[in-house]
Amino acid sequence: MAVIYLVRHAQASFGARDYDKLSELGEQQAKRLGHTLAEVKPQLVMSGSMHRHQQTASLAGFTAEVDPGFDEFDHQEVLVAHKPAYRRHAVMVADLARTGNPKRTFQDVFSAATQRWIDGGDGYAETFQAFCDRSEAAVRRTAERLGKGEAALVFTSGGPIAAVVSRLLSGGDGLWAKLNPVTINTAITKVVSGRGGLTVVSYNEHVHVGADLLTYR
């Protein structure tokens, strides 16, 4: 069987105007990830087109071929559709700061925003269904390029990983909302490809991270 390792990117820059780059902690996570993946000899290395995907791959010691199918959903679009005032970054930062616990409050708001997206609300260039379809398609494209006994590393985001795992485990998208929030930065999900198709054999494995570098966002 062939193996696909789906790797969530290291910690991005929460609260910054440019979220799509690794934080200092994220850079440390990516380098530690590289030590963990040193024994993997992949025939194929893929990533989404986002900077945080490619930066994680590079710091881990790999050069990745880009497939936009592995991109995360547009979290800003999903958030603004739910809270239009958050189109202005400064308004969002000030609003969250007033709560005294901006990260916890953001998570609550974002959960409500993603549920609106899942439920088929309007205001999105990419629907939830379309996002899950392209995430699954990207993994299947990757599997088709692998021969027996070969391996692929894929540097992507928690959303696409949760979408793929939900479909492979349940045949649908109903698990996504539970899987996505618990995906850990640089966690590894293992999917095998054989005669029976694609099978998830492990999800969100993160022993390599350690308590000192553990983050969900």
Secondary structure by P-SEA (a helix, b strand, c coil): cbbbbbbbbccccccccccccccaaaaaaaaaaaaaaccccccbbbbcccaaaaaaaaaabbbbbbbccccccaaaaaaaaaccccccaaaaaaaaaaaccaaaaaaaaaaaaaaaaaaccccccccaaaaaaaaaaaaaaaaaaccccbbbbbbbcaaaaaaaaaaaacccccaaaaaaaaccccbbbbbbbcccccccccccccccccccccccc
